[in-house]
Amino acid sequence: MRQKAYAAAGVDIDLGNRVKATLPQLLASTHRREVLGKVGGFGGLFALDTKKFRQPVLVSSADGVGTKLKLAFAMDRHDTVGQDLVNHCVNDIAVMGAEPLFFLDYIGTGRLQPRVFRELIGGFAQACAHNNCALIGGETAQMPGFYREGEYDVSGTIVGVVEKSRLLDGKRIRSGDAVIGLASSGLHTNGYSLARKLFFEVARYTPDQYVNELREKAGVALMKTHRSYLNIIRKLTAADLVVGMAHVTGGGITENLPRILPKNVSAAVELGSWTVLPIFDHLRMLGNVEQEEMLRTFNMGIGLICVVQPEKYKRMKSLLDRASEPHAVIGKVTKGDRRVLYN
């Protein structure tokens, strides 16, 4: 009787249980030998292999996808936002030298839609498998009346590990080091409130509208998946080629690069030294957006920044070239007070 009353209030427990019954198959591809127990327990279990480390340091991060979800709702496409979320979280800990271990997701919605749920979890699973990160649990909350019909929110938490002596915290960065930018795939997961306004209110595009300046549809351009930089980061750290790395997310280069700078240095970044993706030029044109705001809102084509000692740059360039990784020298570290100075 109680369950029927709860269903009448908009929460279908049976539906939730049926949908969640498919999780073991979806999560199988993300399995790591350290995972214990089974899906559906009160907590996910992960046995850290401490024999691999002398002083293991756990590194964690939590994030969401922001208003990129609004575009997912409009296009009724939900698999890529799951990948966006995982890759964003992976990058956040990888720039500190950490190996991703496990990921947990949260989905909040008014009424659970089985197809959307499967697409979201499928996206989480695909990205976790790609990053060798176990998807060991999560929470799906049905809250009728809290969300608009057909909408939901997602967030994720990731935990990784790094040997304490190999932790990348920027402390070794010195004046004279080179600043290297690695290419982004697009907006990644930041700046969507402004981007959606400019595309759909100012320019009055529809998601299916072809935009000549971008040579693709508006929705496709905006929905490009947030890149994972884990593989290239692993190669760079294994070769001891970086003294600091920054994931360029909300706040752009302007606010993210200072997060890894010691208190006695700044970064001089040379505008025009890298290829700005067409979508950013188009957004600037649509809104007549000031350059300073563009640089603080969007990644502008640079998704990851690496700081390298000058004598190691040639080796880094060779490694990046062999990996077919687009990159550019975008500046250098100078004496200062933890700011980005654009030239």
Buried (B, 14 or more C-beta within 10 A) or exposed (E): EEEEEEEEEEBBEEBBEEBBEBBEEBBEEBBBEBBEEEBEEEEBEBEBEEEEBEEBBEBBBEBBBBBBBBBBBBBEBBBBBBBBBBBBBBBBBBBBBBBBBBBBBBBBBBBBBEEBBBBBBBBBBBBBBBBBBBBBBBEBBBBEEEBEEEBBBBBBBBBBBBBEEBBBEBEEBBEEBBBBBBBBBBBBBBBBEBBBBBBBEEBEBEBEEEBEEBEBBBBBBBBBBBBBBBBBBEBBBEEEBBBBBBBBBBBBBBBBBBEBBBEEBBBBBBEEBBEBBBBBBBBBEBBEBEEEBBBBBBBBBBBBBBBBBEEBBEBBBEBBEEEEBEBBBBBBBBEBEBBBEBE
